[in-house]
Amino acid sequence: MWGAYRCAVAEDSLRERKKARTRRALQEAALRLFAERGYDATTTDDIAQAADVSPRTFFRYFATKEEVVEWDDYDPIIEELLAARPPDEPPLTALRAVLLDLVDQMTPEAERQVLNRVHLMLTVPALRARVLDAQLDWVDRAVPILARRTGRVPDDLALHVAAITASSWLIALYHAWLRSDGTARLADLVASLDRALATDPVLDFAALRSAAGSP
């Protein structure tokens, strides 16, 4: 019985790895074609052919061309890192630490791929219009984790503000990265952001609380 169970688990794991490889191959082919031909000039059939799969297979993994650019497998990693932070750590402190940990784990090749995706998402009108949806989707995933960590209800406005604030950090980082035309390292930009959050008076949240009359 247990042997059959272990075989089934191994088969499921192998199947998931194959799916992940196909998904990544489709995205890599798409990004390469977008760089060579332009986003609008590249079709889903072109992407499928470049990845050596059928158009039908493409649509088993991505419903639209936009989804090929938007997809990544970082959300589960972020959720795991966030859930693993000390339970008494304030939400924004935990989110800052997660951002630093995530970038620290990225290889140079992963950074280049993220840069290519970000460039498309912020310069192609059809994709730029979906950036807010992606941010809000991330907030919806992060808030329940923050709620469990803090013992608050998921509807707590402060938790949503914390998640949206962290999401805005990413947008600011991406804009700075694009302005450097990819010459700046993402890890260096994240370190600069971390220092600014800790010391820059423009981002002095304690002063904001004081000005608002909060203790």
Backbone torsions as a table, in degrees:
resi	resn	phi	psi	omega
1	MET	NA	-51.2	-178.3
2	TRP	-67.9	-32.4	176.6
3	GLY	-62.8	-42.0	178.1
4	ALA	-64.9	-38.4	179.3
5	TYR	-63.8	-45.0	179.9
6	ARG	-63.4	-37.7	178.2
7	CYS	-63.9	-41.2	-179.7
8	ALA	-65.1	-41.1	178.7
9	VAL	-64.5	-42.5	179.5
10	ALA	-63.1	-40.3	179.0
11	GLU	-65.5	-41.9	177.8
12	ASP	-62.0	-42.3	-179.8
13	SER	-63.9	-42.9	178.8
14	LEU	-63.5	-41.0	179.7
15	ARG	-62.4	-42.6	-180.0
16	GLU	-66.0	-37.8	178.3
17	ARG	-65.6	-39.3	177.8
18	LYS	-64.4	-41.3	177.8
19	LYS	-62.4	-42.8	-179.8
20	ALA	-63.8	-40.0	178.8
21	ARG	-64.5	-41.8	179.5
22	THR	-65.5	-41.6	179.5
23	ARG	-62.0	-44.6	179.2
24	ARG	-66.0	-38.3	179.3
25	ALA	-63.5	-40.0	177.6
26	LEU	-64.1	-43.3	-179.6
27	GLN	-66.3	-42.9	179.7
28	GLU	-62.4	-41.3	177.7
29	ALA	-64.0	-42.2	-179.3
30	ALA	-63.1	-47.1	-178.7
31	LEU	-62.7	-37.6	177.9
32	ARG	-64.2	-44.6	179.8
33	LEU	-67.9	-38.8	178.1
34	PHE	-60.8	-39.3	178.9
35	ALA	-68.1	-35.8	-177.2
36	GLU	-80.8	-42.4	-170.7
37	ARG	-110.8	-20.5	-172.2
38	GLY	100.2	152.1	-176.2
39	TYR	-63.7	-50.2	-174.7
40	ASP	-66.6	-29.1	-176.9
41	ALA	-82.8	-5.7	-178.4
42	THR	-101.2	129.5	179.8
43	THR	-102.1	165.5	176.3
44	THR	-65.3	-32.3	176.0
45	ASP	-64.0	-39.1	177.1
46	ASP	-60.1	-43.8	-178.2
47	ILE	-64.8	-44.9	179.7
48	ALA	-60.3	-43.9	-179.8
49	GLN	-63.4	-43.1	-178.9
50	ALA	-65.5	-29.7	179.2
51	ALA	-90.6	0.7	178.3
52	ASP	62.2	42.4	173.5
53	VAL	-132.5	169.5	179.7
54	SER	-82.2	156.3	174.5
55	PRO	-56.1	-34.8	178.7
56	ARG	-62.9	-39.8	177.6
57	THR	-64.2	-39.9	177.5
58	PHE	-53.5	-47.3	-174.8
59	PHE	-76.5	-9.3	170.9
60	ARG	-74.5	-22.6	-177.3
61	TYR	-104.7	-34.2	-177.9
62	PHE	-136.7	130.9	-179.7
63	ALA	-77.2	-28.0	-176.7
64	THR	-142.6	166.7	175.4
65	LYS	-65.1	-34.1	179.8
66	GLU	-61.4	-38.0	-177.8
67	GLU	-64.2	-28.0	179.5
68	VAL	-62.6	-38.7	-179.5
69	VAL	-75.3	-40.2	-173.1
70	GLU	-73.4	-28.4	-172.3
71	TRP	-67.5	138.1	164.4
72	ASP	-153.7	170.1	-179.4
73	ASP	-109.4	28.2	-179.3
74	TYR	-84.0	-26.8	-176.1
75	ASP	-56.7	-47.9	178.0
76	PRO	-61.6	-35.2	179.0
77	ILE	-65.9	-45.1	179.0
78	ILE	-60.2	-43.2	-179.5
79	GLU	-63.2	-40.6	178.4
80	GLU	-65.9	-43.6	179.6
81	LEU	-63.4	-40.8	-178.7
82	LEU	-67.6	-43.0	-179.8
83	ALA	-65.3	-25.0	-177.2
84	ALA	-86.6	-8.3	-179.7
85	ARG	-68.4	154.2	179.9
86	PRO	-54.1	134.6	-174.0
87	PRO	-63.1	-23.6	-178.7
88	ASP	-91.3	4.7	-179.3
89	GLU	-77.6	131.3	178.1
90	PRO	-58.1	147.6	-175.6
91	PRO	-53.2	-46.9	-178.1
92	LEU	-67.6	-34.3	176.3
93	THR	-64.6	-43.0	179.0
94	ALA	-63.7	-42.1	-179.2
95	LEU	-66.6	-37.8	175.2
96	ARG	-60.8	-44.9	-178.6
97	ALA	-64.7	-39.2	178.9
98	VAL	-63.1	-42.7	179.0
99	LEU	-60.9	-44.0	178.6
100	LEU	-63.5	-43.4	179.9
101	ASP	-63.3	-42.3	-177.1
102	LEU	-62.9	-48.0	-178.6
103	VAL	-66.3	-34.7	179.5
104	ASP	-63.3	-26.4	-179.1
105	GLN	-86.1	-11.8	-175.5
106	MET	-75.6	136.7	172.5
107	THR	-82.0	161.4	175.7
108	PRO	-55.7	-37.6	178.9
109	GLU	-65.6	-40.5	177.6
110	ALA	-63.8	-39.8	177.4
111	GLU	-60.9	-44.6	-180.0
112	ARG	-61.7	-40.1	-179.4
113	GLN	-67.1	-41.4	177.3
114	VAL	-61.8	-41.9	178.7
115	LEU	-60.2	-43.7	178.7
116	ASN	-61.7	-41.7	179.6
117	ARG	-67.1	-44.1	-179.7
118	VAL	-62.1	-41.3	179.1
119	HIS	-57.9	-44.5	178.4
120	LEU	-65.6	-44.8	-175.8
121	MET	-64.5	-28.8	-176.6
122	LEU	-100.2	-5.2	-178.7
123	THR	-120.2	-22.3	178.3
124	VAL	-90.7	117.6	-175.1
125	PRO	-52.1	-42.4	-178.1
126	ALA	-62.7	-29.4	179.7
127	LEU	-89.0	-38.3	-178.9
128	ARG	-59.6	-35.3	-179.5
129	ALA	-65.9	-17.7	-177.5
130	ARG	-98.8	-2.7	-177.0
131	VAL	-62.8	-41.8	180.0
132	LEU	-62.6	-41.1	177.7
133	ASP	-59.6	-40.8	179.7
134	ALA	-65.3	-39.7	177.7
135	GLN	-62.2	-46.3	-177.9
136	LEU	-66.9	-33.9	176.6
137	ASP	-63.9	-41.3	178.5
138	TRP	-64.6	-40.2	178.1
139	VAL	-59.8	-42.8	179.5
140	ASP	-62.0	-29.3	178.5
141	ARG	-81.8	-35.4	-175.2
142	ALA	-78.6	-37.2	-173.4
143	VAL	-59.4	-45.0	178.7
144	PRO	-59.4	-34.8	178.0
145	ILE	-67.5	-43.7	177.7
146	LEU	-63.1	-36.8	179.5
147	ALA	-64.2	-43.1	178.5
148	ARG	-64.8	-37.4	-178.3
149	ARG	-68.3	-36.3	-172.9
150	THR	-99.0	-11.3	-176.8
151	GLY	76.0	14.7	178.3
152	ARG	-95.9	166.8	178.2
153	VAL	-81.2	150.2	-178.3
154	PRO	-61.4	-19.8	179.4
155	ASP	-81.6	-2.5	-178.0
156	ASP	-60.0	121.3	-176.2
157	LEU	-59.8	-37.7	-177.3
158	ALA	-61.5	-36.0	178.6
159	LEU	-66.1	-39.9	178.5
160	HIS	-67.0	-39.0	177.4
161	VAL	-63.4	-41.9	179.9
162	ALA	-62.3	-45.4	-178.8
163	ALA	-66.4	-41.1	179.3
164	ILE	-67.9	-36.5	177.1
165	THR	-60.6	-45.6	179.2
166	ALA	-63.9	-38.2	177.9
167	SER	-64.2	-36.7	179.0
168	SER	-67.9	-29.3	175.7
169	TRP	-59.9	-42.8	-179.5
170	LEU	-62.5	-43.6	179.4
171	ILE	-61.2	-42.9	178.1
172	ALA	-62.6	-42.1	178.1
173	LEU	-62.0	-44.5	-178.4
174	TYR	-63.3	-41.4	178.3
175	HIS	-62.7	-44.1	178.9
176	ALA	-63.3	-38.7	179.8
177	TRP	-63.6	-44.3	179.4
178	LEU	-67.0	-37.6	178.8
179	ARG	-62.0	-29.1	178.1
180	SER	-84.4	-0.9	-177.0
181	ASP	57.7	34.0	176.9
182	GLY	79.3	3.2	-178.8
183	THR	-76.4	-29.9	176.1
184	ALA	-76.2	143.8	176.6
185	ARG	-83.7	137.7	-179.4
186	LEU	-58.5	-39.0	179.8
187	ALA	-61.4	-38.0	179.0
188	ASP	-68.2	-39.6	178.6
189	LEU	-65.7	-39.7	178.5
190	VAL	-65.5	-41.0	177.4
191	ALA	-63.0	-40.0	177.9
192	SER	-63.7	-42.1	177.3
193	LEU	-62.1	-43.0	-178.8
194	ASP	-61.2	-41.7	177.9
195	ARG	-65.1	-40.3	-179.9
196	ALA	-64.1	-42.0	179.1
197	LEU	-62.9	-30.5	-177.5
198	ALA	-84.3	-30.8	-168.8
199	THR	-131.4	-19.2	-173.6
200	ASP	-74.5	125.9	-179.1
201	PRO	-63.7	-23.4	176.3
202	VAL	-62.6	-29.5	-178.5
203	LEU	-110.9	32.0	-176.9
204	ASP	-82.2	91.7	-177.6
205	PHE	-68.4	-29.4	177.1
206	ALA	-63.3	-40.6	178.4
207	ALA	-65.8	-34.9	177.5
208	LEU	-64.3	-41.5	178.6
209	ARG	-64.7	-40.2	-179.7
210	SER	-65.1	-42.3	-179.7
211	ALA	-65.2	-29.3	-179.8
212	ALA	-83.7	-3.4	178.7
213	GLY	84.4	13.9	179.8
214	SER	-85.1	153.6	178.9
215	PRO	-71.7	NA	NA
